[in-house]
Amino acid sequence: RVSSERKLMTEPGGPSNQEGVYYQNSVASQYLAELLSLQPTSPRETVVEVRIEAPSHVDDIVVRYADGHRDWIQAKVNLGLSGTPWARLWQSFSSQARDAAFNVDDRLVIAMGRRNDLSEQLLALIERVSNSEDADELLDRLGPQLRKIYLAIERALPKDISAFRLLRLTDLRVQTQSDIDIWFARLDLGSASA
């Protein structure tokens, strides 16, 4: 007997995954365009290498700058406050921060493709972390929503690294696909090298 009830499951490589891959490639293409640019920039802003799907803990995009520091980027079209993608993000950041390849000036970067309440709250949390002496001071300064996010990060991490320490190394760049498309429309690569 065949059940009339169908179970819908997301296929690996389905539309959601394809959107994520497209977004990751779009973010990477911005850094590749900057690599081609001959516009004068400081060594801290001059891209000299872009790796995509790098053999590292944070593997989406790794950007190296002329001053030697790197951005270790995880691109997420959307991110929820729980679940496997949330846990994997913070675990990969934790592993990368403890890896010998991670230098003192390197940054862990979340490239997020949607502006929403979580992205706004994460931005606020990262800013508060940067202006706090330690985790105790930070926790005293957090309202219920920011505290909830902080504790969700803490729960996703191994016990040997604190959310406070990891957030000190983290940047969040919220950029929609539309933002990226507009950036490319304004880009002038006429001065790029062959």
Beta strands, then each sheet from edge to edge (+ up, - down):
strand 1: 47-52
strand 2: 61-65
strand 3: 70-76
strand 4: 107-112
strand 5: 170-174
sheet 1: 1+ 2- 3+ 4+ 5+
end
